[in-house]
Structures are given as structure tokens and as C-alpha cells.
């Protein structure tokens, strides 16, 4: 069983096999009005739903293919280790547009990168860019929390 538990952010410059409990805590948007939510969660992937509403000083909001999964533990959040890879991991450099005052979603299959996740409290993080001009942008990591039981 899987539960969605919320959204958070940090600044720096329907499943086929399992049921979902949508117990959303009071997820608050980041300074740019971005809220992430985990849906259709399985131990191998999910759909990330990104909603934009309001926010301050937003120009062109976008993200790329990069994401990180962290697990909650006694010492706080820690990155989940990657599976051994034959080659060095490289993320592609798309710029996926986040619709202003709208909703955008992405499907994520992490089985190739992390394997199946065990029971626990997790969060997935996406880097969100507030792009004003070439070389003039801010970046913030935004998270959606979820539980795998």
C-alpha cells in the first residue's frame, strides 16, 4: 500500500497491483507557486503532478529529467543508493515547461536506477528552474513525499 504525504522544497541559487491512500498533508507551494504531488505510486515508479499557482517573481518555469529519491531515517533524509551501472550515469538536458497557473505531470520509472523500493517513507525531488534569460536563472529543489508500506 502506498500513501502520499506532502510536498516540500529547498532552494539553492491508479496502480494496477496496489492501492493508494491519498492522505495529502497541507502541501504548501514554494516561493514560485510550485507544488509537487506523488500519484499512482508503486515500488517501481509513480506519476509526479506539478501544479503552479501564484508565486512571486516567476519567469519561465521548467525542469529536466533529473530526479532524486531520498528515504527518511533516524538521521533525516538520505539519498537512496543507485543500483550498480555498467556506464556512468548521465542525465539528459531537456527543459520541460511547467505551465503557469496549470498542471503538468511526468511518469517516473526508477526501477532501472534504484530497483524496487522497500517499505518506508520517501520523497522524490525535482530541480525547478525559474529561467529569466541565458545565464540568468534560479534553481530550487522541490519534493513530493510518499510512503511505501
ZASE-252408 format. One record per residue (C-alpha): residue number from 1; residue in three letters; x, y, z. Coordinates in Angstrom, 2 decimals, decimal comma, padded with zeros to 5 digits. Layout:
// ZASE-252408
ATOM seq type    east   north      up
ATOM NUM  Ala       X       Y       Z
...
END
This chain:
// ZASE-252408
ATOM seq type    east   north      up
ATOM   1  Unk  000,00  000,00  000,00
ATOM   2  Unk  001,23  003,49 -000,79
ATOM   3  Unk  000,40  006,86  000,73
ATOM   4  Unk  001,11  010,37 -000,47
ATOM   5  Unk  002,06  012,59  002,43
ATOM   6  Unk  003,07  016,02  001,19
ATOM   7  Unk  005,37  018,45 -000,57
ATOM   8  Unk  008,38  020,50  000,46
ATOM   9  Unk  011,16  022,47 -001,18
ATOM  10  Unk  014,77  023,52 -000,71
ATOM  11  Unk  016,41  026,42 -002,54
ATOM  12  Unk  019,97  026,61 -003,88
ATOM  13  Unk  020,78  029,57 -006,29
ATOM  14  Unk -004,28  004,29 -010,22
ATOM  15  Unk -001,91  001,43 -009,81
ATOM  16  Unk -002,61 -001,97 -011,33
ATOM  17  Unk -001,33 -004,00 -008,37
ATOM  18  Unk -001,55 -001,75 -005,33
ATOM  19  Unk -004,00  000,64 -003,74
ATOM  20  Unk -003,14  004,22 -002,88
ATOM  21  Unk -004,24  006,23  000,12
ATOM  22  Unk -004,25  009,89 -000,88
ATOM  23  Unk -003,56  011,39  002,51
ATOM  24  Unk -002,14  014,71  001,46
ATOM  25  Unk -000,83  016,82  004,30
ATOM  26  Unk -001,08  020,58  003,97
ATOM  27  Unk  001,29  020,79  000,99
ATOM  28  Unk  002,30  024,40  000,55
ATOM  29  Unk  003,66  025,76 -002,72
ATOM  30  Unk  007,23  027,01 -002,87
ATOM  31  Unk  008,04  030,71 -003,43
ATOM  32  Unk  007,28  030,35 -007,16
ATOM  33  Unk  003,89  028,68 -006,57
ATOM  34  Unk  005,06  025,12 -007,39
ATOM  35  Unk  003,56  022,12 -005,60
ATOM  36  Unk  004,56  018,52 -006,37
ATOM  37  Unk  002,33  015,55 -005,61
ATOM  38  Unk  003,04  011,82 -005,99
ATOM  39  Unk  000,27  009,79 -007,68
ATOM  40  Unk -000,07  006,24 -008,98
ATOM  41  Unk  002,79  005,18 -006,70
ATOM  42  Unk  004,24  001,68 -006,89
ATOM  43  Unk  007,53  000,31 -005,59
ATOM  44  Unk  008,92  000,83 -009,13
ATOM  45  Unk  007,63  004,27 -010,09
ATOM  46  Unk  004,98  006,97 -009,94
ATOM  47  Unk  003,44  009,95 -011,65
ATOM  48  Unk  004,64  013,34 -010,46
ATOM  49  Unk  001,92  016,00 -010,66
ATOM  50  Unk  003,32  019,53 -010,71
ATOM  51  Unk  000,88  022,37 -010,10
ATOM  52  Unk  001,68  026,06 -010,48
ATOM  53  Unk -000,49  028,67 -008,80
ATOM  54  Unk  000,56  032,20 -007,97
ATOM  55  Unk  004,08  032,60 -006,72
ATOM  56  Unk  006,49  035,51 -006,77
ATOM  57  Unk  008,90  036,68 -009,46
ATOM  58  Unk  008,24  033,79 -011,82
ATOM  59  Unk  009,55  033,98 -015,36
ATOM  60  Unk  009,69  030,72 -017,37
ATOM  61  Unk  009,44  027,71 -015,09
ATOM  62  Unk  010,89  024,39 -016,23
ATOM  63  Unk  012,55  021,19 -015,10
ATOM  64  Unk  014,54  018,37 -016,68
ATOM  65  Unk  014,84  014,60 -016,50
ATOM  66  Unk  016,92  014,63 -013,29
ATOM  67  Unk  015,31  013,48 -010,05
ATOM  68  Unk  016,49  012,14 -006,72
ATOM  69  Unk  014,81  009,76 -004,30
ATOM  70  Unk  015,50  010,04 -000,60
ATOM  71  Unk  014,39  007,85  002,31
ATOM  72  Unk  013,54  009,15  005,76
ATOM  73  Unk  015,50  007,66  008,62
ATOM  74  Unk  016,59  008,40  012,18
ATOM  75  Unk  019,14  010,94  010,92
ATOM  76  Unk  016,75  012,65  008,50
ATOM  77  Unk  016,59  012,32  004,72
ATOM  78  Unk  019,27  010,30  002,91
ATOM  79  Unk  019,71  009,64 -000,81
ATOM  80  Unk  018,70  006,14 -001,90
ATOM  81  Unk  021,72  004,42 -003,44
ATOM  82  Unk  021,76  003,76 -007,17
ATOM  83  Unk  021,97  000,23 -008,48
ATOM  84  Unk  025,37 -000,60 -009,98
ATOM  85  Unk  025,50  000,76 -013,55
ATOM  86  Unk  027,56 -000,56 -016,44
ATOM  87  Unk  028,31  003,00 -017,56
ATOM  88  Unk  028,50  006,36 -015,82
ATOM  89  Unk  025,04  007,83 -015,18
ATOM  90  Unk  024,28  010,91 -017,30
ATOM  91  Unk  021,01  012,84 -017,23
ATOM  92  Unk  019,65  014,30 -020,46
ATOM  93  Unk  019,25  018,08 -020,66
ATOM  94  Unk  015,65  018,68 -021,70
ATOM  95  Unk  013,80  021,72 -020,47
ATOM  96  Unk  010,27  020,53 -019,70
ATOM  97  Unk  007,98  023,56 -019,49
ATOM  98  Unk  005,84  023,97 -016,36
ATOM  99  Unk  002,54  025,56 -017,34
ATOM 100  Unk  001,83  028,77 -015,44
ATOM 101  Unk -001,41  028,56 -013,47
ATOM 102  Unk -001,74  024,96 -014,64
ATOM 103  Unk -000,81  021,34 -014,03
ATOM 104  Unk  001,93  019,32 -015,66
ATOM 105  Unk  002,75  015,68 -014,97
ATOM 106  Unk  005,60  013,25 -015,62
ATOM 107  Unk  005,77  009,48 -015,27
ATOM 108  Unk  008,87  008,22 -013,46
ATOM 109  Unk  010,10  004,61 -013,58
ATOM 110  Unk  013,03  004,30 -011,15
ATOM 111  Unk  013,41  000,52 -011,29
ATOM 112  Unk  016,42  000,80 -013,65
ATOM 113  Unk  018,13  003,27 -011,30
ATOM 114  Unk  017,09  002,28 -007,76
ATOM 115  Unk  015,38 -001,11 -008,16
ATOM 116  Unk  012,16 -001,75 -006,24
ATOM 117  Unk  011,87  000,42 -003,13
ATOM 118  Unk  011,26 -001,32  000,20
ATOM 119  Unk  008,71 -000,20  002,78
ATOM 120  Unk  009,35  003,25  004,20
ATOM 121  Unk  008,80  006,99  003,93
ATOM 122  Unk  010,35  008,55  000,83
ATOM 123  Unk  010,42  011,75 -001,14
ATOM 124  Unk  011,21  012,42 -004,76
ATOM 125  Unk  012,91  015,68 -005,63
ATOM 126  Unk  012,88  017,63 -008,89
ATOM 127  Unk  015,03  020,64 -009,68
ATOM 128  Unk  012,79  023,51 -010,77
ATOM 129  Unk  014,30  026,40 -012,72
ATOM 130  Unk  012,97  029,96 -012,82
ATOM 131  Unk  014,54  031,00 -016,12
ATOM 132  Unk  014,68  034,70 -016,98
ATOM 133  Unk  017,40  034,79 -019,64
ATOM 134  Unk  020,51  032,93 -020,74
ATOM 135  Unk  022,67  032,56 -017,63
ATOM 136  Unk  020,03  034,36 -015,52
ATOM 137  Unk  018,00  031,79 -013,58
ATOM 138  Unk  017,34  030,45 -010,09
ATOM 139  Unk  017,09  026,79 -009,16
ATOM 140  Unk  015,13  025,16 -006,33
ATOM 141  Unk  014,70  021,50 -005,38
ATOM 142  Unk  011,03  020,67 -004,74
ATOM 143  Unk  009,93  017,38 -003,17
ATOM 144  Unk  006,82  015,19 -003,06
ATOM 145  Unk  006,70  012,78 -000,13
ATOM 146  Unk  005,19  009,29 -000,26
ATOM 147  Unk  005,07  006,11  001,82
ATOM 148  Unk  005,53  002,54  000,64
ATOM 149  Unk  004,02  000,09  003,14
END
